[in-house]
Amino acid sequence: NKLKERIDQLNFSNKISEVLKQLNPTLFVSYSRKYFVSRLLPCRLTLDEKITYMRLYTKSNRIQKSNTFKNNNIIELKYPEDIDSMKLNSLLNIPFRISRNSKYVQGISQFGNHS
């Protein structure tokens, strides 16, 4: 299969390659990303849109697709660790809450906890 071929091309040690080949993908996430870079501060912003999740069932060779959520956009501000996030947020006057996000966790939650 293509995944196993790609693992071989990555030149991992034999032990790591064999472990990776035992894994099965469970979720495919696709999205459109736009990048914005600040000229004033050492930070950048990414905007993820058109997020779509597909649950992969490799044993039954089946794919379950979720809806694309038009209002499910993710804005992420990326900055060096030595910058205080609260000060940066107030400096930029961003009206959003600061939180962590995982597209994988969001995607899996779309389908419930079925294997």
N, C-alpha and C positions, 0 to 999 in steps of 0.2 A: 504494500500500500504506500501511498505517497508520503504520509507522515513518517513512516519508518525509513523510507529512502532519504527524506530530509534530515532526520536525526543522524543518519550515517554521514551525511555531507558536512555536518557541523564539527566533526573531529573531536568529539568528547572521548574520554577514556572509555574502554570497553565496558567497565562496570556501570558507569553513568548511562551509557547508550542502552544497555540492556534494561536498566530500570525504567528509562523513558519509554522504551518500546512496549512496556507492560501497561502504560497508562492509556486511557481512552478519553478522547475529548468529550465533554458533556454539554458545552455551551459555545455557541458562536455569536459574537457581538460585532455588529458593524455600525459605523457612525461616520459622519462628516465632521472634520475638525478644521477650525480656522485659528491661526496664530496671530497674536498681536504683541509687539515688543515695545517697551517703554524707552524713550530717548532720555528720560530724566532720572529714572530709578533702575536699579539692577533687578528688574522683574519682567515677567511676561505673562500674558493671559491667553488661555486657550478656551475656545467655545466649541463644545461638542453638540451636534444637532442630528436629527433624523436617526435616533438610536433605535436599532432593531435587534431583537434577541431571537436566536433559534436554539431550541433544546435539541441536542443530538442523542439519539438512542442507538449506539453502535451495535449492540447485540441483535437488535431487531431491524437494523438498517433503516431507521425511521427518523424523520425530522419534524418537529413541532415548532411552528413560527408564531411569535407573539405579534401583536399589533405594533406598528410604528407609532410612537406617541409624539405628536407634533409639539406638544408643550413640555416635553421632557428634555429640556436642554440643560447642559452642565457647563458652568463657567468656572474655570479653575485659575487661580492666581498663583503663579510659581515664583518663588523668591528665595534668596539665600537664607540658610538657617539662622544666621546671626541677626536677622531683622525681626523685630518683635511684630507678630502678626496683628495684634490689636492696634499698635501705633500705625502700622501701614494701612490698615482698614480705615482708621479715622483720618489719616492724611489724604487718602484717595477719596474719602467720603462715599464709600461703597455701601449701599443700603441692603446688603445681603448678610445672612448669618454665616458664620464660619463653621464649617462642618467637614467631615471626611466623607468620601464617597467611593463606592466600588461598583463599577458596571457589572462585574461578575455577580456580586451579591444581589444587585437589583434584578439581573436577568434570571437568576435561579429562583428568586422570590416570585417572578411572573408566573412560573409554572408549578409552584408548590414544591414539595419535597419528594417528588417521585423519581425513582431511578430508571 
